[in-house]
Amino acid sequence: MAAEKIDANRGDLFEAFFAAAVAARFVKRAKTKNAKSLPPINAGDVEKILAEMMKDGYRKNVNDVGSAVIDTVTVNVSIPAKASKFLQTRSNWGKVTDLRDGAVRFANSHSRLNAQARGLSINQREDEIKVTAAGTEDQKGTKADVKVEIFSPSAPDRRYRNIDYSLKVSGGEQFHQVSGLGFDKFQNIFNEMGVDVGKSSKAYEKKLTEFFDKEVYTKKYSSREEAQRTGGGENLKAAAKLVYENAQDIMHKGLNDQGTNSIKMQFADYIIYGLSRNVTTELVKFQASGQVKTRVADRAFRDTLVNTRFVAEIKKSGDPKIEIYVADELGRKKSGKENFIMQIRYKLEVASGKAGGVKVYRFYPRHYLEAQPGMFSL
């Protein structure tokens, strides 16, 4: 059944439900010290925390099992205004029960989260557990949407394994992008993954100058329609496709190789950086079925990427796009969406802005790296 149409981004809403579910996992504790598993959390546990989160933030003191030692669990939420407004009206929650239930399912089934929550509930040490839905906070050093940070005032030198979660919902698979005009943007996205597209720069520039002078692309227009009527957009896409074809050819040769090579290693490094900013991060993918899949972007995943053969294909029609699939031992593309790991997609926008207090429009290309189902099953 299709999700109900709402005036808020589902990815932003999932952040809030996910943070509440993770907090609930730390609050709802073992019955005894010897209990091997924690009591399951439920929708009511999540909604109770979410209600407080959306008012003044959530704070709860909970005792360690069989002890007077108190841990403190807090949740702070920084999500866009539309999502915040949506969640402040409790009757809206019924429109997104799939997101709530997916978060509950994750918190009950995730072995590492449950092991950590159990350990903190029986360690006889005062702990502060801070959960943050950080979607609108400064993201320069992290890709986290939800962060879990743990600190013990009674043992300030003790190091805990904090967790960053990067959340994805259907339609929100992007994990990295490069934006702007100029051939240097192609180099930013391809050269850094070991794919030198320099030899296509002359063909790219020639395609642009054969069309019109560069003012077509730097000019500010009074409407999107005016910009589109120039034909410059279609020419930009055609020029970009020349570079994407060059990149695909190099990528396929390198990634389809049986052994390790520099392209495979730089490709793996670039993917890990794009997913995590080199901070251990767990990707959590909410699927349309309400199921949740996870993938940790770490050294082990990098090794998997380096030691796997891939096929890189370019789409023959439409906007420039390179799709990357897992290959078998003979280098042939494996079928099925579970073997489609990612795509690099060029999208041309006619973006709006202001000049002299007047709304204007200009051509603005973007390159998106987007995770696909195979990223979570590789």
C-alpha positions in Angstrom: 0.0 0.0 0.0 1.4 3.4 -1.0 2.3 5.8 1.8 -0.2 8.5 2.5 0.8 11.9 0.9 1.9 14.3 3.6 3.4 17.8 3.8 6.7 16.7 5.3 9.8 14.8 4.2 9.5 11.1 5.3 13.3 10.9 5.8 13.1 13.8 8.3 10.2 12.1 10.1 12.1 8.8 10.2 15.0 10.5 12.0 12.6 11.5 14.8 11.0 8.1 15.1 14.4 6.4 14.9 15.9 8.6 17.7 12.9 7.9 19.9 13.2 4.1 19.3 16.9 4.1 20.1 16.3 6.0 23.3 13.5 3.6 24.2 16.0 0.8 23.8 18.2 2.3 26.5 15.3 3.1 28.8 13.5 -0.2 28.7 15.9 -2.3 30.6 16.6 -5.9 31.6 14.5 -7.4 34.4 17.5 -9.1 36.0 21.2 -8.9 35.7 21.4 -12.4 34.4 18.8 -11.8 31.7 20.3 -12.5 28.3 17.9 -10.3 26.3 16.0 -7.1 26.9 12.2 -6.8 27.0 11.0 -5.6 23.5 10.0 -2.0 23.0 6.7 -1.3 21.4 5.0 1.6 19.5 3.7 3.0 22.8 7.2 3.3 24.2 8.4 5.2 21.1 5.3 7.5 21.0 5.7 8.4 24.6 9.3 9.5 24.1 8.5 11.2 20.8 5.7 13.3 22.5 8.2 14.7 25.0 10.9 15.1 22.4 8.6 17.4 20.3 7.8 19.5 23.4 10.9 20.4 25.3 13.2 17.5 24.6 13.3 14.2 26.4 15.2 13.4 29.6 14.8 10.3 31.7 16.6 8.9 34.7 16.7 5.1 34.9 18.3 2.9 37.5 20.8 0.2 36.7 19.2 -3.2 37.2 19.0 -4.0 40.9 21.0 -0.9 41.8 20.6 2.7 43.1 23.0 3.8 40.3 21.2 6.1 37.9 21.8 6.5 34.2 20.4 9.5 32.3 18.9 9.2 28.8 18.3 12.4 26.8 17.1 13.0 23.3 17.3 16.2 21.3 15.9 16.7 17.9 16.9 19.1 15.1 14.8 18.4 12.1 13.4 20.8 9.4 10.4 22.9 10.3 7.9 21.1 8.2 8.7 17.7 9.9 8.7 19.3 13.3 5.3 20.9 12.7 3.9 17.6 11.4 5.0 15.7 14.5 3.7 18.3 16.9 0.2 17.3 15.8 -0.2 13.8 17.3 -3.1 12.9 15.0 -0.6 13.0 12.1 1.4 10.1 13.5 -1.2 7.6 12.2 -0.2 8.6 8.7 3.3 7.3 9.1 3.0 4.2 11.3 5.2 2.4 8.9 8.1 4.7 9.9 7.4 4.2 13.6 7.2 0.4 13.2 10.4 0.2 11.2 12.2 2.1 13.9 10.7 -0.3 16.5 11.8 -3.3 14.5 15.3 -1.9 14.2 15.7 -1.2 18.0 14.4 -4.7 18.9 16.5 -6.7 16.4 19.8 -4.8 16.2 22.3 -7.0 18.2 25.0 -4.4 18.8 22.5 -1.8 20.0 20.8 -4.3 22.3 24.2 -5.6 23.7 25.3 -2.0 24.4 21.9 -1.1 26.0 22.1 -4.3 28.2 25.7 -3.6 29.2 24.9 0.0 30.3 21.9 -1.2 32.4 24.0 -3.6 34.5 27.5 -2.0 34.7 26.9 -0.3 38.1 28.2 2.9 36.7 26.5 6.3 36.2 26.2 6.8 32.5 24.9 9.7 30.4 23.3 8.5 27.1 22.7 11.3 24.6 20.7 10.6 21.5 20.5 13.4 18.9 18.4 13.6 15.7 20.9 15.9 14.0 19.5 16.3 10.5 19.7 20.1 10.4 22.9 20.5 12.4 26.4 21.2 10.9 27.3 18.0 9.0 30.8 18.9 7.7 32.6 16.3 9.8 29.9 13.6 9.8 27.2 12.0 7.7 25.1 11.2 10.8 21.4 11.8 11.0 21.1 10.2 14.4 24.0 10.1 16.9 24.4 8.2 20.1 27.0 9.5 22.5 27.8 8.0 25.9 29.8 9.5 28.8 30.4 8.4 32.4 30.9 11.3 34.9 32.2 8.7 37.4 34.7 7.3 34.9 35.6 10.3 32.6 38.6 8.5 31.1 36.5 5.5 29.9 36.0 5.4 26.2 32.7 4.2 24.9 31.9 3.2 21.3 29.7 6.0 20.2 27.5 5.3 17.1 26.5 7.4 14.1 23.6 6.4 12.0 22.9 7.6 8.5 19.3 7.0 7.6 17.9 6.4 4.1 14.3 6.0 3.0 12.9 5.2 -0.5 13.7 8.2 -2.7 16.4 9.4 -0.3 19.3 7.2 -1.3 21.8 10.0 -2.0 25.0 9.8 0.1 27.2 12.3 -1.7 27.0 15.1 -4.3 29.1 17.6 -6.2 27.3 20.7 -7.6 28.1 23.5 -10.0 29.2 24.4 -13.5 32.7 23.8 -14.9 34.7 20.8 -15.9 36.4 20.8 -12.5 33.2 19.4 -11.0 33.5 16.3 -13.1 37.1 16.0 -11.9 35.9 16.4 -8.3 33.5 13.4 -8.5 35.5 11.1 -10.8 39.2 11.8 -10.3 38.8 11.3 -6.6 37.6 7.8 -7.2 40.6 7.0 -9.4 38.9 7.8 -12.7 40.9 10.4 -14.7 38.4 12.1 -17.1 40.9 14.8 -18.2 41.0 13.6 -21.8 37.3 14.4 -22.3 37.7 18.1 -21.2 38.4 19.3 -24.8 35.3 17.5 -26.2 33.2 18.9 -23.3 34.4 22.5 -23.9 34.0 22.1 -27.6 30.4 20.9 -27.2 29.6 24.0 -25.2 31.3 26.5 -27.4 29.8 25.1 -30.6 26.3 25.8 -29.2 26.5 29.4 -27.9 29.0 31.4 -26.0 29.3 30.7 -22.3 26.9 33.6 -21.4 24.1 31.2 -22.0 25.2 29.2 -18.9 26.2 32.1 -16.7 23.4 34.4 -17.5 20.5 34.9 -15.0 17.0 34.5 -16.5 13.7 35.9 -15.5 11.9 32.5 -15.6 12.7 28.8 -15.9 10.9 28.8 -19.2 13.2 31.5 -20.6 16.2 29.5 -19.7 14.8 26.3 -21.1 13.9 28.0 -24.4 17.6 28.7 -25.1 18.2 25.0 -25.6 21.3 25.3 -23.3 20.0 22.7 -20.9 19.9 19.9 -23.5 23.3 20.9 -24.7 24.8 20.8 -21.2 23.4 17.3 -20.8 24.8 16.2 -24.1 28.2 17.6 -23.1 28.1 16.0 -19.7 27.3 12.6 -21.3 30.6 12.8 -23.2 32.4 12.9 -19.8 30.2 10.2 -18.3 30.9 7.9 -21.2 34.7 8.5 -20.7 34.3 7.8 -17.0 32.2 4.7 -17.5 34.8 3.2 -19.8 37.6 3.7 -17.3 35.5 2.6 -14.4 34.3 -0.6 -16.0 37.9 -1.7 -17.0 39.2 -1.0 -13.5 36.2 -2.3 -11.4 35.7 -5.4 -13.5 39.3 -6.5 -13.0 39.8 -9.8 -11.2 42.4 -8.5 -8.8 42.9 -5.3 -6.8 44.1 -2.2 -8.5 44.4 1.6 -7.8 40.9 2.3 -9.3 39.3 -0.3 -7.0 41.1 1.0 -4.0 40.3 4.7 -4.7 36.7 3.8 -5.6 36.3 2.0 -2.2 37.9 4.9 -0.3 35.6 7.4 -2.0 32.5 5.3 -1.3 33.4 4.9 2.4 34.2 8.7 2.6 30.9 9.5 0.9 28.9 7.3 3.2 30.7 8.1 6.5 33.2 11.0 6.2 35.6 8.3 7.6 33.8 8.2 10.9 32.4 4.7 11.6 28.8 5.0 10.5 25.9 2.6 10.2 23.7 3.1 7.2 20.0 2.2 8.0 17.8 1.8 4.9 14.0 1.9 5.5 12.3 -0.1 2.8 8.8 0.3 1.4 7.8 -3.0 3.1 8.6 -1.5 6.5 11.7 -3.6 6.8 15.0 -2.1 7.7 18.4 -3.1 6.3 21.8 -2.0 7.7 25.3 -1.7 6.5 28.3 -0.4 8.5 30.7 1.8 6.5 34.0 0.7 7.9 37.3 -1.0 7.0 35.7 -4.4 6.6 33.2 -3.0 4.0 36.1 -1.2 2.2 37.8 -4.6 1.9 34.6 -6.1 0.5 34.5 -3.4 -2.2 38.1 -3.8 -3.1 37.8 -7.6 -3.5 34.6 -7.6 -5.5 34.2 -7.4 -9.3 31.8 -4.9 -10.7 30.2 -3.9 -14.0 29.8 -0.2 -14.8 27.1 0.6 -17.3 26.0 3.9 -18.8 22.3 4.5 -19.6 21.8 4.9 -23.3 19.0 7.5 -23.1 17.9 10.2 -20.7 20.1 12.2 -18.4 23.7 10.9 -18.0 23.9 8.1 -15.5 26.4 5.4 -14.6 25.0 2.3 -12.8 27.3 -0.1 -11.0 26.5 -3.8 -10.4 28.1 -6.8 -8.8 29.8 -9.1 -11.3 30.3 -12.9 -11.1 33.6 -14.6 -11.1 33.8 -14.2 -14.9 33.1 -10.5 -14.8 29.5 -10.7 -16.0 26.8 -8.6 -14.4 24.6 -10.4 -11.9 20.9 -9.9 -12.3 18.5 -8.8 -9.6 18.1 -5.5 -7.7 20.2 -7.0 -4.8 23.2 -6.7 -7.1 22.7 -3.1 -8.1 24.9 -1.3 -5.6 24.9 2.4 -6.7 24.6 5.0 -9.4 26.3 8.2 -10.3 23.6 10.5 -11.8 23.8 13.9 -13.5 20.9 16.2 -12.9 20.5 19.7 -14.5 18.3 22.1 -12.6 17.2 25.6 -13.5 17.7 26.9 -9.9 16.2 30.0 -8.5 17.9 32.8 -6.6 17.9 36.5 -6.1 19.8 39.3 -7.8 19.2 42.9 -6.8 16.1 41.8 -4.8 14.6 40.2 -7.9 14.0 36.4 -8.4 16.2 35.0 -11.2 17.0 31.6 -12.6 20.2 30.0 -13.9 21.5 26.6 -15.1 22.8 24.6 -12.2 24.1 21.0 -12.6 24.5 18.4 -9.8 26.2 15.0 -9.7 24.6 12.6 -7.2 26.0 9.4 -5.8 23.1 7.2 -4.7 23.1 3.9 -2.8 20.9 1.2 -4.3 19.6 -2.1 -2.7 22.8 -4.0 -3.3 24.8 -1.6 -1.1 23.0 -3.2 1.8 23.5 -6.8 0.8 27.0 -6.8 -0.6 
